[in-house]
């Protein structure tokens, strides 16, 4: 990507079964990077686990589903929150997945909960105590203003608590504390240990499978977006460290497979920083591969689709099939037009029309890459 200025982000358009069978599984078995894979119900995990382990991969399974799965590892996202930005990112993910219904006071409640949770997290972090969902929840259970009285005035814990105390009073303050406890409740059993080794993804052969239910629950909706954001931050810090010390950046690659509407939605936020990195710093070595059935034209996301903002940041598209007219129209535009010469006149037409894409024969796919002509190929 350094030479071509084309990022390695892919958009796969087709059913989950099709994209998994014809792209995800074959590419995972190529074994040319570390992997982070969203895998509803663990179907991909069961098919590739043995091959990866035989070839020296450290295969990790993080169970975010309601099912019992043997051999799963613990994950503590606070283990990777070392800075104010890291903590803000973590808490925003937590609050976003428990978003309040739209109302005139929704922003106040969101901001108040964020301030209080930041104060609690930094109170534990700056005092050298173990930081976890359970530790923050226990702190809130025994909440009182005296908890922060011994924190230095210039500490982040004191600064955030002062901002919280200035914004909420009396019964409102008690309501915010209760709302934070309710938000943390699904994670109270979550371990203080962490075996995900996100900081080693670019250094070792690791395959991390994120097993979720077919219908996402609160835990998976919160932690899966975070499990893509934290490796980006870790890799960003590594690259900045290499650049600062004028050290040659070693080649490394982490491939992330994302499927499922709730997880795709996390990449459509206007303040999302993941694509800022992948667009301007393709050498970061984290490649994003999205699988969706449809593309949404609006700001929101349709039942099975991906937003235009995310689609536009993928320099490569593989179109298998879609029953959606708007999706076929988008792909037709990405393929482009060609000139037509008739007698002394010239005109243009789409290289592939919407109808042609909707009637694409089974076993065929359309491959589109930035600055290259689109091709029709056989599926793998």
Secondary structure, DSSP 8 states (H G I E B T S, - for coil): -TTT-----EEEES-HHHHIIIIIHHHHTT--SEEEEEEETTHHHHHHHHHHHHTT-EEEEEE-SSS--TT-----GGGG--SHHHHHHHHHHHHHTT---S-TTHHHHHHHHHHHHHHHHHHHHHTT---SHHHHHHHHHT--GGGGTTS-TTSHHHHHHHHHHHH--HHHHHHHHHHHHHHHGGGTT--S-----GGGTTTS-EEEEEEE-SS--HHHHHHHHHHHHHHHHHHHHHHHHHHHTT-------EEEEEESHHHHHGGG-TT--HHHHHHH-GGG-EEEEEEESEEESSSS--TTEEEHHHHHT-SEEEE---S-HHHHHHHHHHH-EEEEEETTEEEEEESS-HHHHHT--TTEEEEEETTS--EEEE--
